Amino acid sequence: MIKGLAITPPVLGRISIGKVVEKNGKRLPEKDDEFTLTTQVQSKGQWIKHPLDEHLRQQEPNNKLRTIPIRLLFNDPDLNFRANYAMFDHKSGRPVCVGNGEQCKRLTTQGMQSLACPSPMACEYGQAGYCKPYGRLNVVLGEEDELGTFVFRTTGYNSIRTLLSRLHYFSAVSNEQLATLPLALRIRAKSTTQSFRQAIYYVDITTRPEHSLSQAIAI
């Protein structure tokens, strides 16, 4: 066993609620109001769509993919969804500093160091806008590979807070049997003062439309 090697679930594809668009010669991320399922391969700067994307989209009204049936691999919420504060090197894409709000591991000129992690607002990296919350949710889609997952990555507070809450709630009401529940990812929208009353979209986990909570637990 290699020490220090992070073991994560095998990834078959990506789940996103945004896309990259070109504006004034720059490629910029843009939020979307639906899910997109892609492979892990890019072509001409764009992620190639996964065959499941079209399959699920055909079952949705107006061809908008806003609900995805999922299953979780683990009963432990923290194994399904990993969240931390992170700063990445923009050139290499590798993490430079990763923390949990109490302690962090930061790459410095003296090597990797363990330091205090007060939060982005109270940290020199965070105050400069380099450090953000970063969450990764691994879910199982379809029947092709029961251990392979699709990963949803987000830096949005609304998605991170909602996903963490839902996973712990579902774990509690199911007697810690998360992996047995038929669940669904959903797109939700809300307006806030910070969004200037414009709609912002985030991700939630619910039971599937055909099941109530009590039915999902009984399955």
CYANA upper distance limits for C-alpha pairs under 8 A (distance plus 0.5 A):
  9 PRO  CA    138 ASN  CA      7.82
  9 PRO  CA    147 LEU  CA      8.11
  9 PRO  CA    148 GLY  CA      7.42
  9 PRO  CA    149 THR  CA      7.21
 10 PRO  CA    147 LEU  CA      7.68
 10 PRO  CA    148 GLY  CA      5.61
 10 PRO  CA    149 THR  CA      6.53
 11 VAL  CA    148 GLY  CA      6.22
 11 VAL  CA    149 THR  CA      5.33
 11 VAL  CA    150 PHE  CA      6.09
 11 VAL  CA    151 VAL  CA      7.16
 12 LEU  CA     39 THR  CA      7.21
 12 LEU  CA     40 GLN  CA      7.61
 12 LEU  CA    148 GLY  CA      6.37
 12 LEU  CA    149 THR  CA      6.08
 12 LEU  CA    150 PHE  CA      6.11
 13 GLY  CA     37 LEU  CA      7.48
 13 GLY  CA     38 THR  CA      6.06
 13 GLY  CA     39 THR  CA      4.86
 13 GLY  CA     40 GLN  CA      5.88
 13 GLY  CA     50 HIS  CA      7.72
 13 GLY  CA    149 THR  CA      7.56
 13 GLY  CA    150 PHE  CA      5.22
 13 GLY  CA    151 VAL  CA      7.07
 14 ARG  CA     37 LEU  CA      6.20
 14 ARG  CA     38 THR  CA      5.67
 14 ARG  CA     39 THR  CA      6.65
 14 ARG  CA     40 GLN  CA      7.21
 14 ARG  CA    150 PHE  CA      5.68
 14 ARG  CA    151 VAL  CA      5.51
 14 ARG  CA    152 PHE  CA      6.61
 15 ILE  CA     35 PHE  CA      7.09
 15 ILE  CA     36 THR  CA      6.30
 15 ILE  CA     37 LEU  CA      5.35
 15 ILE  CA     38 THR  CA      7.14
 15 ILE  CA    150 PHE  CA      6.93
 15 ILE  CA    151 VAL  CA      6.37
 15 ILE  CA    152 PHE  CA      5.27
 15 ILE  CA    153 ARG  CA      8.04
 16 SER  CA     35 PHE  CA      6.11
 16 SER  CA     36 THR  CA      5.83
 16 SER  CA     37 LEU  CA      7.19
 16 SER  CA    152 PHE  CA      6.66
 16 SER  CA    153 ARG  CA      7.79
 17 ILE  CA     31 LYS  CA      6.74
 17 ILE  CA     32 ASP  CA      5.69
 17 ILE  CA     33 ASP  CA      7.08
 17 ILE  CA     34 GLU  CA      6.18
 17 ILE  CA     35 PHE  CA      5.30
 17 ILE  CA     36 THR  CA      6.81
 18 GLY  CA     29 PRO  CA      7.32
 18 GLY  CA     30 GLU  CA      5.95
 18 GLY  CA     31 LYS  CA      4.73
 18 GLY  CA     32 ASP  CA      5.11
 18 GLY  CA     33 ASP  CA      8.35
 18 GLY  CA     34 GLU  CA      8.45
 18 GLY  CA     35 PHE  CA      8.20
 18 GLY  CA     36 THR  CA      8.28
 19 LYS  CA     29 PRO  CA      6.21
 19 LYS  CA     30 GLU  CA      5.87
 19 LYS  CA     31 LYS  CA      7.07
 19 LYS  CA     32 ASP  CA      7.53
 20 VAL  CA     27 ARG  CA      6.68
 20 VAL  CA     28 LEU  CA      5.90
 20 VAL  CA     29 PRO  CA      4.93
 20 VAL  CA     30 GLU  CA      6.39
 20 VAL  CA     46 GLN  CA      8.22
 21 VAL  CA     27 ARG  CA      6.01
 21 VAL  CA     28 LEU  CA      5.95
 21 VAL  CA     29 PRO  CA      6.80
 21 VAL  CA     30 GLU  CA      7.13
 22 GLU  CA     26 LYS  CA      5.82
 22 GLU  CA     27 ARG  CA      4.90
 22 GLU  CA     28 LEU  CA      6.65
 23 LYS  CA     27 ARG  CA      6.89
 23 LYS  CA     28 LEU  CA      7.50
 31 LYS  CA    201 TYR  CA      8.26
 32 ASP  CA    201 TYR  CA      8.02
 33 ASP  CA     66 ARG  CA      8.16
 33 ASP  CA    187 ILE  CA      7.63
 33 ASP  CA    201 TYR  CA      6.81
 34 GLU  CA     64 LYS  CA      6.69
 34 GLU  CA     65 LEU  CA      5.85
 34 GLU  CA     66 ARG  CA      5.52
 34 GLU  CA    187 ILE  CA      7.06
 35 PHE  CA     64 LYS  CA      8.49
 35 PHE  CA     65 LEU  CA      5.90
 35 PHE  CA     66 ARG  CA      6.37
 35 PHE  CA     67 THR  CA      8.37
 35 PHE  CA    187 ILE  CA      8.08
 36 THR  CA     49 LYS  CA      8.03
 36 THR  CA     53 ASP  CA      6.99
 36 THR  CA     65 LEU  CA      7.75
 37 LEU  CA     49 LYS  CA      6.41
 37 LEU  CA     50 HIS  CA      6.08
 37 LEU  CA     52 LEU  CA      7.52
 37 LEU  CA     53 ASP  CA      5.58
 38 THR  CA     47 TRP  CA      6.57
 38 THR  CA     48 ILE  CA      6.03
 38 THR  CA     49 LYS  CA      4.49
 38 THR  CA     50 HIS  CA      4.90
 38 THR  CA     53 ASP  CA      7.81
 39 THR  CA     47 TRP  CA      7.26
 39 THR  CA     48 ILE  CA      6.20
 39 THR  CA     49 LYS  CA      6.36
 39 THR  CA     50 HIS  CA      5.56
 40 GLN  CA     47 TRP  CA      7.53
 40 GLN  CA     48 ILE  CA      8.02
 41 VAL  CA     47 TRP  CA      6.43
 41 VAL  CA     48 ILE  CA      6.48
 42 GLN  CA     46 GLN  CA      5.75
 42 GLN  CA     47 TRP  CA      4.79
 42 GLN  CA     48 ILE  CA      6.18
 43 SER  CA     47 TRP  CA      6.82
 43 SER  CA     48 ILE  CA      7.04
 49 LYS  CA     53 ASP  CA      7.12
 50 HIS  CA     54 GLU  CA      8.25
 51 PRO  CA     55 HIS  CA      7.11
 52 LEU  CA     56 LEU  CA      6.51
 52 LEU  CA    142 GLY  CA      8.36
 53 ASP  CA     57 ARG  CA      6.49
 54 GLU  CA     58 GLN  CA      6.70
 55 HIS  CA     59 GLN  CA      7.77
 56 LEU  CA     60 GLU  CA      7.51
 56 LEU  CA     65 LEU  CA      7.52
 56 LEU  CA     68 ILE  CA      7.93
 57 ARG  CA     63 ASN  CA      5.72
 57 ARG  CA     64 LYS  CA      6.70
 57 ARG  CA     65 LEU  CA      5.65
 58 GLN  CA     63 ASN  CA      6.33
 59 GLN  CA     63 ASN  CA      7.89
 60 GLU  CA     64 LYS  CA      6.44
 60 GLU  CA     65 LEU  CA      6.63
 60 GLU  CA     66 ARG  CA      8.22
 60 GLU  CA     67 THR  CA      8.49
 66 ARG  CA    185 LEU  CA      8.45
 66 ARG  CA    186 ARG  CA      6.21
 66 ARG  CA    187 ILE  CA      5.80
 67 THR  CA    184 ALA  CA      6.93
 67 THR  CA    185 LEU  CA      6.09
 67 THR  CA    186 ARG  CA      5.15
 67 THR  CA    187 ILE  CA      7.25
 68 ILE  CA    184 ALA  CA      5.80
 68 ILE  CA    185 LEU  CA      5.58
 68 ILE  CA    186 ARG  CA      7.18
 69 PRO  CA    141 LEU  CA      7.47
 69 PRO  CA    182 PRO  CA      7.93
 69 PRO  CA    183 LEU  CA      6.52
 69 PRO  CA    184 ALA  CA      4.80
 69 PRO  CA    185 LEU  CA      7.01
 69 PRO  CA    208 ARG  CA      7.00
 70 ILE  CA    139 VAL  CA      6.60
 70 ILE  CA    140 VAL  CA      6.13
 70 ILE  CA    141 LEU  CA      5.89
 70 ILE  CA    142 GLY  CA      8.37
 70 ILE  CA    182 PRO  CA      7.22
 70 ILE  CA    183 LEU  CA      5.84
 70 ILE  CA    184 ALA  CA      5.61
 70 ILE  CA    185 LEU  CA      7.29
 71 ARG  CA    139 VAL  CA      6.38
 71 ARG  CA    140 VAL  CA      5.55
 71 ARG  CA    141 LEU  CA      7.30
 71 ARG  CA    179 ALA  CA      7.05
 71 ARG  CA    180 THR  CA      8.06
 71 ARG  CA    181 LEU  CA      7.33
 71 ARG  CA    182 PRO  CA      6.45
 71 ARG  CA    183 LEU  CA      6.50
 71 ARG  CA    184 ALA  CA      8.27
 72 LEU  CA     80 ASN  CA      7.30
 72 LEU  CA    138 ASN  CA      7.90
 72 LEU  CA    139 VAL  CA      5.69
 72 LEU  CA    140 VAL  CA      6.52
 72 LEU  CA    178 LEU  CA      7.17
 72 LEU  CA    179 ALA  CA      5.32
 72 LEU  CA    180 THR  CA      8.16
 72 LEU  CA    181 LEU  CA      8.26
 73 LEU  CA     80 ASN  CA      7.35
 73 LEU  CA    138 ASN  CA      8.41
 73 LEU  CA    139 VAL  CA      7.35
 73 LEU  CA    140 VAL  CA      7.50
 73 LEU  CA    147 LEU  CA      7.73
 73 LEU  CA    179 ALA  CA      5.93
 74 PHE  CA     79 LEU  CA      6.85
 74 PHE  CA     80 ASN  CA      6.64
 74 PHE  CA    178 LEU  CA      7.13
 74 PHE  CA    179 ALA  CA      5.73
 75 ASN  CA     79 LEU  CA      8.41
 75 ASN  CA    171 SER  CA      7.62
 75 ASN  CA    176 GLU  CA      6.29
 75 ASN  CA    177 GLN  CA      5.79
 75 ASN  CA    178 LEU  CA      4.97
 75 ASN  CA    179 ALA  CA      5.64
 76 ASP  CA     80 ASN  CA      7.37
 76 ASP  CA    171 SER  CA      8.12
 76 ASP  CA    176 GLU  CA      7.71
 76 ASP  CA    178 LEU  CA      7.78
 77 PRO  CA     81 PHE  CA      6.73
 77 PRO  CA    164 LEU  CA      8.09
 77 PRO  CA    167 LEU  CA      6.00
 77 PRO  CA    168 HIS  CA      6.61
 77 PRO  CA    171 SER  CA      7.63
 77 PRO  CA    178 LEU  CA      8.20
 78 ASP  CA     82 ARG  CA      6.35
 80 ASN  CA    137 LEU  CA      6.33
 80 ASN  CA    138 ASN  CA      6.09
 80 ASN  CA    139 VAL  CA      7.87
 81 PHE  CA    135 GLY  CA      7.36
 81 PHE  CA    136 ARG  CA      6.09
 81 PHE  CA    137 LEU  CA      4.91
 81 PHE  CA    138 ASN  CA      7.07
 81 PHE  CA    163 LEU  CA      8.41
 81 PHE  CA    164 LEU  CA      7.84
 82 ARG  CA    135 GLY  CA      6.13
 82 ARG  CA    136 ARG  CA      5.83
 82 ARG  CA    137 LEU  CA      7.14
 83 ALA  CA    133 PRO  CA      7.61
 83 ALA  CA    134 TYR  CA      6.12
 83 ALA  CA    135 GLY  CA      4.69
 83 ALA  CA    136 ARG  CA      6.96
 83 ALA  CA    160 ILE  CA      7.95
 84 ASN  CA     98 VAL  CA      7.26
 84 ASN  CA     99 GLY  CA      6.33
 84 ASN  CA    100 ASN  CA      5.62
 84 ASN  CA    101 GLY  CA      8.34
 84 ASN  CA    133 PRO  CA      6.19
 84 ASN  CA    134 TYR  CA      6.00
 84 ASN  CA    135 GLY  CA      7.07
 85 TYR  CA     98 VAL  CA      6.13
 85 TYR  CA     99 GLY  CA      5.58
 85 TYR  CA    100 ASN  CA      6.48
 85 TYR  CA    101 GLY  CA      7.76
 85 TYR  CA    119 SER  CA      8.24
 85 TYR  CA    120 PRO  CA      8.03
 85 TYR  CA    131 CYS  CA      6.99
 85 TYR  CA    132 LYS  CA      5.97
 85 TYR  CA    133 PRO  CA      4.83
 85 TYR  CA    134 TYR  CA      6.28
 86 ALA  CA     95 PRO  CA      7.17
 86 ALA  CA     96 VAL  CA      8.07
 86 ALA  CA     97 CYS  CA      6.13
 86 ALA  CA     98 VAL  CA      4.98
 86 ALA  CA     99 GLY  CA      6.99
 86 ALA  CA    131 CYS  CA      5.88
 86 ALA  CA    132 LYS  CA      6.10
 86 ALA  CA    133 PRO  CA      6.69
 86 ALA  CA    134 TYR  CA      6.67
 87 MET  CA     95 PRO  CA      6.22
 87 MET  CA     96 VAL  CA      6.11
 87 MET  CA     97 CYS  CA      5.67
 87 MET  CA     98 VAL  CA      7.09
 87 MET  CA    125 TYR  CA      8.36
 87 MET  CA    130 TYR  CA      6.21
 87 MET  CA    131 CYS  CA      4.99
 87 MET  CA    132 LYS  CA      7.05
 88 PHE  CA     93 GLY  CA      6.23
 88 PHE  CA     94 ARG  CA      5.96
 88 PHE  CA     95 PRO  CA      4.71
 88 PHE  CA     96 VAL  CA      5.85
 88 PHE  CA     97 CYS  CA      7.67
 88 PHE  CA    130 TYR  CA      8.17
 88 PHE  CA    131 CYS  CA      8.32
 89 ASP  CA     93 GLY  CA      5.60
 89 ASP  CA     94 ARG  CA      5.99
 89 ASP  CA     95 PRO  CA      6.67
 89 ASP  CA     96 VAL  CA      6.68
 90 HIS  CA     94 ARG  CA      8.38
 96 VAL  CA    106 ARG  CA      6.32
 96 VAL  CA    107 LEU  CA      5.86
 97 CYS  CA    104 CYS  CA      7.21
 97 CYS  CA    105 LYS  CA      6.14
 97 CYS  CA    106 ARG  CA      4.67
 97 CYS  CA    107 LEU  CA      6.79
 98 VAL  CA    104 CYS  CA      5.84
 98 VAL  CA    105 LYS  CA      5.98
 98 VAL  CA    106 ARG  CA      7.05
 99 GLY  CA    103 GLN  CA      6.05
 99 GLY  CA    104 CYS  CA      4.22
 99 GLY  CA    105 LYS  CA      6.82
 99 GLY  CA    117 CYS  CA      6.44
100 ASN  CA    104 CYS  CA      6.99
100 ASN  CA    117 CYS  CA      7.33
101 GLY  CA    117 CYS  CA      5.42
101 GLY  CA    118 PRO  CA      5.80
101 GLY  CA    119 SER  CA      5.60
102 GLU  CA    116 ALA  CA      6.39
102 GLU  CA    117 CYS  CA      5.16
102 GLU  CA    118 PRO  CA      6.32
102 GLU  CA    119 SER  CA      8.27
103 GLN  CA    114 SER  CA      7.32
103 GLN  CA    115 LEU  CA      6.27
103 GLN  CA    116 ALA  CA      5.12
103 GLN  CA    117 CYS  CA      5.12
103 GLN  CA    118 PRO  CA      8.25
104 CYS  CA    114 SER  CA      6.14
104 CYS  CA    115 LEU  CA      5.83
104 CYS  CA    116 ALA  CA      6.50
104 CYS  CA    117 CYS  CA      5.82
105 LYS  CA    112 MET  CA      7.01
105 LYS  CA    113 GLN  CA      6.05
105 LYS  CA    114 SER  CA      5.11
105 LYS  CA    115 LEU  CA      6.80
106 ARG  CA    112 MET  CA      6.06
106 ARG  CA    113 GLN  CA      5.86
106 ARG  CA    114 SER  CA      6.96
106 ARG  CA    115 LEU  CA      7.66
107 LEU  CA    111 GLY  CA      6.07
107 LEU  CA    112 MET  CA      4.94
107 LEU  CA    113 GLN  CA      6.87
108 THR  CA    112 MET  CA      6.51
108 THR  CA    113 GLN  CA      7.43
117 CYS  CA    123 CYS  CA      7.81
118 PRO  CA    122 ALA  CA      6.31
118 PRO  CA    123 CYS  CA      6.97
119 SER  CA    123 CYS  CA      6.68
119 SER  CA    126 GLY  CA      7.90
120 PRO  CA    124 GLU  CA      8.28
120 PRO  CA    125 TYR  CA      7.48
120 PRO  CA    126 GLY  CA      4.36
120 PRO  CA    127 GLN  CA      6.81
120 PRO  CA    131 CYS  CA      6.45
120 PRO  CA    132 LYS  CA      7.27
121 MET  CA    126 GLY  CA      6.10
121 MET  CA    127 GLN  CA      5.97
122 ALA  CA    126 GLY  CA      7.48
122 ALA  CA    127 GLN  CA      7.35
123 CYS  CA    127 GLN  CA      6.46
124 GLU  CA    128 ALA  CA      6.88
125 TYR  CA    129 GLY  CA      7.13
125 TYR  CA    130 TYR  CA      5.97
125 TYR  CA    131 CYS  CA      6.30
126 GLY  CA    130 TYR  CA      5.97
126 GLY  CA    131 CYS  CA      4.99
126 GLY  CA    132 LYS  CA      7.51
127 GLN  CA    131 CYS  CA      8.44
132 LYS  CA    155 THR  CA      7.04
133 PRO  CA    155 THR  CA      5.82
133 PRO  CA    156 GLY  CA      7.76
133 PRO  CA    157 TYR  CA      7.66
134 TYR  CA    153 ARG  CA      7.82
134 TYR  CA    154 THR  CA      6.38
134 TYR  CA    155 THR  CA      5.16
134 TYR  CA    156 GLY  CA      8.23
134 TYR  CA    160 ILE  CA      8.45
135 GLY  CA    153 ARG  CA      6.16
135 GLY  CA    154 THR  CA      5.76
135 GLY  CA    155 THR  CA      6.80
135 GLY  CA    160 ILE  CA      6.74
136 ARG  CA    151 VAL  CA      6.96
136 ARG  CA    152 PHE  CA      6.16
136 ARG  CA    153 ARG  CA      5.08
136 ARG  CA    154 THR  CA      7.14
137 LEU  CA    151 VAL  CA      6.02
137 LEU  CA    152 PHE  CA      5.60
137 LEU  CA    153 ARG  CA      7.03
138 ASN  CA    149 THR  CA      6.23
138 ASN  CA    150 PHE  CA      6.21
138 ASN  CA    151 VAL  CA      5.07
138 ASN  CA    152 PHE  CA      7.07
139 VAL  CA    149 THR  CA      5.67
139 VAL  CA    150 PHE  CA      5.97
139 VAL  CA    151 VAL  CA      6.99
140 VAL  CA    146 GLU  CA      7.27
140 VAL  CA    147 LEU  CA      7.67
140 VAL  CA    148 GLY  CA      6.99
140 VAL  CA    149 THR  CA      5.19
140 VAL  CA    150 PHE  CA      6.73
141 LEU  CA    149 THR  CA      7.37
141 LEU  CA    150 PHE  CA      7.45
142 GLY  CA    146 GLU  CA      8.49
145 ASP  CA    149 THR  CA      8.48
154 THR  CA    159 SER  CA      7.65
154 THR  CA    160 ILE  CA      7.73
155 THR  CA    159 SER  CA      8.50
155 THR  CA    160 ILE  CA      7.96
156 GLY  CA    160 ILE  CA      6.70
156 GLY  CA    202 TYR  CA      8.04
157 TYR  CA    161 ARG  CA      6.37
158 ASN  CA    162 THR  CA      6.50
158 ASN  CA    202 TYR  CA      6.55
158 ASN  CA    203 VAL  CA      8.29
159 SER  CA    163 LEU  CA      6.42
159 SER  CA    202 TYR  CA      5.47
159 SER  CA    203 VAL  CA      5.52
159 SER  CA    204 ASP  CA      7.23
160 ILE  CA    164 LEU  CA      6.61
161 ARG  CA    165 SER  CA      6.69
162 THR  CA    166 ARG  CA      6.56
162 THR  CA    203 VAL  CA      7.88
162 THR  CA    204 ASP  CA      6.51
162 THR  CA    205 ILE  CA      8.48
163 LEU  CA    167 LEU  CA      6.59
163 LEU  CA    203 VAL  CA      7.73
163 LEU  CA    204 ASP  CA      6.34
163 LEU  CA    205 ILE  CA      6.94
164 LEU  CA    168 HIS  CA      6.86
165 SER  CA    169 TYR  CA      6.59
166 ARG  CA    170 PHE  CA      6.50
166 ARG  CA    204 ASP  CA      8.05
166 ARG  CA    205 ILE  CA      6.77
166 ARG  CA    206 THR  CA      8.21
167 LEU  CA    171 SER  CA      6.52
167 LEU  CA    178 LEU  CA      8.33
167 LEU  CA    205 ILE  CA      8.20
168 HIS  CA    172 ALA  CA      6.67
169 TYR  CA    173 VAL  CA      6.82
170 PHE  CA    174 SER  CA      6.47
170 PHE  CA    176 GLU  CA      8.30
170 PHE  CA    178 LEU  CA      7.15
171 SER  CA    175 ASN  CA      6.60
171 SER  CA    176 GLU  CA      4.90
171 SER  CA    177 GLN  CA      6.67
171 SER  CA    178 LEU  CA      5.92
172 ALA  CA    176 GLU  CA      6.32
174 SER  CA    178 LEU  CA      7.26
174 SER  CA    217 ILE  CA      6.41
177 GLN  CA    181 LEU  CA      7.70
180 THR  CA    217 ILE  CA      8.49
180 THR  CA    219 ILE  CA      8.26
181 LEU  CA    207 THR  CA      8.36
181 LEU  CA    216 ALA  CA      6.27
181 LEU  CA    217 ILE  CA      6.78
181 LEU  CA    219 ILE  CA      7.89
182 PRO  CA    207 THR  CA      6.80
182 PRO  CA    208 ARG  CA      6.87
182 PRO  CA    216 ALA  CA      6.53
183 LEU  CA    205 ILE  CA      7.32
183 LEU  CA    206 THR  CA      6.23
183 LEU  CA    207 THR  CA      4.84
183 LEU  CA    208 ARG  CA      5.67
183 LEU  CA    216 ALA  CA      8.47
184 ALA  CA    205 ILE  CA      6.13
184 ALA  CA    206 THR  CA      5.87
184 ALA  CA    207 THR  CA      6.13
184 ALA  CA    208 ARG  CA      5.63
185 LEU  CA    203 VAL  CA      7.23
185 LEU  CA    204 ASP  CA      6.30
185 LEU  CA    205 ILE  CA      5.26
185 LEU  CA    206 THR  CA      7.10
186 ARG  CA    203 VAL  CA      6.19
186 ARG  CA    204 ASP  CA      5.66
186 ARG  CA    205 ILE  CA      6.58
186 ARG  CA    206 THR  CA      7.70
187 ILE  CA    201 TYR  CA      7.05
187 ILE  CA    202 TYR  CA      6.36
187 ILE  CA    203 VAL  CA      5.46
187 ILE  CA    204 ASP  CA      6.92
188 ARG  CA    201 TYR  CA      6.07
188 ARG  CA    202 TYR  CA      5.93
188 ARG  CA    203 VAL  CA      6.59
188 ARG  CA    204 ASP  CA      7.29
189 ALA  CA    199 ALA  CA      6.46
189 ALA  CA    200 ILE  CA      5.94
189 ALA  CA    201 TYR  CA      4.97
189 ALA  CA    202 TYR  CA      6.85
190 LYS  CA    198 GLN  CA      8.48
190 LYS  CA    199 ALA  CA      5.83
190 LYS  CA    200 ILE  CA      6.06
190 LYS  CA    201 TYR  CA      7.24
191 SER  CA    195 SER  CA      6.83
191 SER  CA    196 PHE  CA      8.02
191 SER  CA    197 ARG  CA      5.22
191 SER  CA    198 GLN  CA      5.93
191 SER  CA    199 ALA  CA      5.29
191 SER  CA    200 ILE  CA      6.60
192 THR  CA    196 PHE  CA      6.88
192 THR  CA    197 ARG  CA      5.69
192 THR  CA    198 GLN  CA      7.79
192 THR  CA    199 ALA  CA      8.42
193 THR  CA    197 ARG  CA      6.26
195 SER  CA    199 ALA  CA      7.75
195 SER  CA    200 ILE  CA      7.55
207 THR  CA    211 HIS  CA      6.75
207 THR  CA    212 SER  CA      7.15
207 THR  CA    213 LEU  CA      6.76
207 THR  CA    216 ALA  CA      7.29
208 ARG  CA    212 SER  CA      8.18
211 HIS  CA    215 GLN  CA      6.12
211 HIS  CA    216 ALA  CA      6.27
212 SER  CA    216 ALA  CA      6.65
213 LEU  CA    217 ILE  CA      6.78
214 SER  CA    218 ALA  CA      6.72
215 GLN  CA    219 ILE  CA      6.78
